[in-house]
Amino acid sequence: MTQNKTYRDSTLLILNFDANTKRNVLDEEKAELILNKHFKKKGFLIESELNFETFNPELKENLGKKAIDFLEIKPLNNSATIVKYYNCEPFENGNCVQPHYSIIANKMKGYEIINEDFLPNNFTIDSVKNEKGKPYIYGYYFECANKKKLKSYRIAVK
């Protein structure tokens, strides 16, 4: 028997930038480069550049640093794309390591990350859909300790 999901409606105001009118042609490879460049400037490590066998988190230059690990993109519209990534200790894994989400904007001057961590870390995106020409994020809050889904949301993105 299929269970109907009940979604709570919400709205995020995150698309308030001068958008490029040209078609958004951002692919995963380009998104990963943008993400890595953005966080590298801020002093983060990039997990894909680290060697698991030789990485030493106790070295002075690595001490306390977090690493960025690109996962995927979910286009919202022609001007914005959600990028999903891990932002945690290098090579950390487990059920309670939750992804982070930022927006890559297709601005007049080029692609740029805006609205870094625009969703809480305990929120998981199921899907992004366009309904009547407007983007919506479908997802839920996740309680890691008990491994259970909490409230589900349908979020209008404006």
Secondary structure as UniProt FT lines:
FT   STRAND          7..12
FT   HELIX           28..41
FT   TURN            42..43
FT   STRAND          45..46
FT   HELIX           47..49
FT   TURN            52..54
FT   TURN            57..58
FT   TURN            60..64
FT   STRAND          67..75
FT   STRAND          80..88
FT   TURN            90..91
FT   TURN            95..96
FT   STRAND          100..107
FT   TURN            108..109
FT   STRAND          110..114
FT   TURN            116..117
FT   TURN            121..122
FT   STRAND          123..131
FT   TURN            132..133
FT   STRAND          134..143
FT   TURN            144..147
FT   STRAND          148..157
//
